[in-house]
C-alpha cells in the first residue's frame, strides 16, 4: 500500500510539473487517472474507493475549484476502476488502456456536467468531443506506452499482451 501511495504522489508531482511540457495538439494527459489505474488492485473495491478519495482530497487541496468535486469524481473513478478490474477485464495492457479510457471519459463527463449545472451552460457533446475524448485517448496511449515498456523490460511479453 505504501508503494501505491508513493506512486500516486509521483503522479501528482508529474501532473503539477511536467504536464504542460507534454501538450500535443492542445491536449495534456491526466497523470492522476493514470496513477489511479496503475495503483488500484483488482481484488478489493474498498481499496479503489480509498485511493480515489485520497487522490480527490489532494486534488481539491491543490486546485482552485470548488472543494469536494475532486473528492467525488476521483472516488467514483477509483470505484469504477476497481469494479472493472474485478468483474470485467483480465490483467493485461489492453485492459488497463480500456479502463483508463473509460474512467477518463467518465471523469471528464462528470466535470462537464458539474460545470454545466452549477456555473455556465456549455455544449456537452462538443466539449466531450473537443476536450474529453482527446484527453482520454492521450492518457490511455501514455498508459499503454508505460506499461508495455515496463513489462518488456522485465522480459514478460505474455503478461503485456496475453
C-alpha positions in Angstrom: 0.0 0.0 0.0 2.9 2.4 0.7 4.3 1.8 -2.8 0.9 2.7 -4.3 0.7 5.9 -2.3 4.3 6.8 -3.3 3.3 6.1 -6.9 0.3 8.3 -6.6 2.4 11.1 -5.1 4.8 10.8 -8.1 1.8 11.1 -10.4 0.7 14.3 -8.5 4.1 15.7 -9.0 4.1 14.9 -12.7 0.6 16.4 -13.0 1.8 19.6 -11.3 5.2 19.9 -13.0 5.6 18.0 -16.3 2.0 18.1 -17.7 2.5 21.4 -19.5 5.5 20.1 -21.4 3.6 17.1 -22.8 0.9 19.0 -24.6 0.2 17.6 -28.0 -2.4 19.5 -30.1 -3.5 21.4 -27.0 -4.2 18.2 -25.0 -2.3 17.1 -21.9 -2.5 13.6 -20.3 -4.2 13.1 -16.9 -1.5 11.6 -14.7 -3.8 11.3 -11.8 -6.1 8.9 -13.6 -3.1 7.1 -15.0 -1.7 6.6 -11.5 -5.0 5.5 -10.1 -5.4 2.9 -12.8 -1.9 1.5 -12.0 -2.4 1.7 -8.2 -5.8 0.1 -7.8 -5.7 -3.6 -7.4 -8.3 -6.0 -8.8 -9.2 -7.8 -5.6 -10.8 -5.0 -3.5 -13.4 -2.4 -4.2 -12.7 -0.6 -0.9 -9.0 0.0 -1.9 -10.2 1.7 -5.1 -12.6 3.9 -3.2 -10.0 4.9 -0.6 -7.2 5.6 -3.1 -9.7 7.5 -5.3 -10.9 9.6 -2.3 -7.3 10.3 -1.3 -6.5 11.5 -4.8 -9.6 13.6 -4.7 -8.7 15.2 -1.4 -5.2 16.1 -2.6 -6.6 17.3 -5.9 -9.1 19.6 -4.2 -6.5 21.0 -1.8 -4.2 21.9 -4.7 -6.8 23.1 -7.2 -8.7 26.4 -7.4 -12.1 24.9 -8.0 -14.9 24.2 -5.6 -13.9 21.9 -2.8 -15.5 18.4 -3.0 -15.8 18.0 -6.7 -12.4 16.2 -6.9 -13.2 14.0 -4.0 -16.5 12.9 -5.6 -15.1 12.4 -9.1 -11.9 10.6 -8.0 -13.8 8.4 -5.5 -16.1 7.4 -8.3 -13.2 6.8 -10.6 -11.5 4.6 -8.0 -14.7 2.6 -7.6 -15.1 2.2 -11.4 -11.5 1.1 -11.8 -11.7 -1.5 -9.0 -15.1 -2.7 -10.3 -13.9 -3.1 -13.9 -10.7 -4.8 -12.8 -12.6 -7.2 -10.6 -15.6 -8.0 -12.7 -14.9 -7.3 -16.4 -11.3 -7.2 -17.6 -8.4 -9.5 -17.3 -4.9 -8.3 -16.2 -3.0 -7.2 -19.3 -2.0 -4.0 -21.0 -5.1 -3.7 -23.3 -7.5 -4.0 -20.3 -5.6 -1.2 -18.5 -5.8 1.0 -21.6 -9.6 0.4 -21.9 -10.1 1.1 -18.2 -8.1 4.3 -18.4 -10.1 5.4 -21.5 -13.5 4.7 -19.8 -12.5 6.3 -16.4 -11.1 9.4 -18.0 -14.2 9.8 -20.1 -16.4 9.4 -17.1 -14.3 11.8 -15.0 -14.4 14.4 -17.8 -18.1 13.9 -18.3 -18.8 14.4 -14.6 -16.7 17.6 -14.6 -18.5 18.9 -17.6 -21.9 18.1 -16.1 -20.9 19.9 -12.8 -19.7 23.0 -14.8 -22.9 22.9 -16.9 -25.2 22.5 -13.8 -23.6 25.0 -11.4 -21.7 27.6 -13.5 -22.4 28.1 -17.1 -24.3 26.3 -19.9 -22.0 24.6 -22.3 -22.3 22.3 -25.3 -21.7 19.0 -23.6 -21.3 16.9 -26.8 -19.0 19.5 -28.3 -16.8 19.7 -25.2 -16.7 15.9 -24.9 -15.5 15.6 -28.5 -13.1 18.5 -28.3 -11.6 18.1 -24.9 -12.6 14.9 -23.1 -12.1 12.3 -25.8 -8.6 13.5 -26.8 -7.5 13.6 -23.2 -8.9 10.1 -22.7 -7.1 8.8 -25.7 -3.8 10.5 -24.8 -3.9 9.2 -21.2 -4.7 5.7 -22.5 -1.9 5.7 -25.0 0.6 7.0 -22.4 -0.5 4.2 -20.1 0.0 1.7 -22.9 3.5 3.0 -23.5 4.5 3.0 -19.8 3.1 -0.5 -19.0 4.4 -2.0 -22.2 7.9 -0.7 -21.6 7.8 -1.9 -18.0 6.7 -5.5 -19.0 9.1 -5.7 -21.9 12.0 -4.6 -19.7 11.1 -7.4 -17.3 11.0 -9.8 -20.3 7.4 -10.7 -19.7 5.8 -10.4 -23.2 2.9 -12.8 -22.3 1.9 -10.6 -19.3 2.0 -7.5 -21.5 -0.1 -8.8 -24.4 -1.7 -12.0 -23.3 
